[in-house]
Amino acid sequence: MALSTQKTTAVTVFKDGDYVLYRDPAMYWTGKPGHTFVCRVKKAWATGEYTLTALVSDRLIEFAKADYMRLLPPLDAMRDIDTAPLHSADAADGMTAAAMAWLTQQHATANQRPELPEHR
């Protein structure tokens, strides 16, 4: 009797709106480039499959399986902002462009008077 050496992993359940890293299995197993990319979960189906939207291309991916998806938690995306040494001369060198854009926006809006909604 042969024993299987495959590891089984617990499958994560994703929610609508989650950001995930998706690996297209057909592209991956055929060796095509660009097989892994960031997506947003558009719809989580009761069947355990998902409809995704690729962030860069806006391409719709239907029937995606959770085995080929990994959650991209906000904590990881924002870690560089949370841990940046803001009081040193080269603090910006260790931050991503997205982190710098966020900080720039925060600085711009924090120093303005709040706008009131337009009167109807």
Helices and strands as residue ranges (DSSP letters): E 19-23, H 25-29, E 36-44, E 49-54, E 60-65, G 66-68, E 69-71, H 74-83, G 91-94, H 97-110
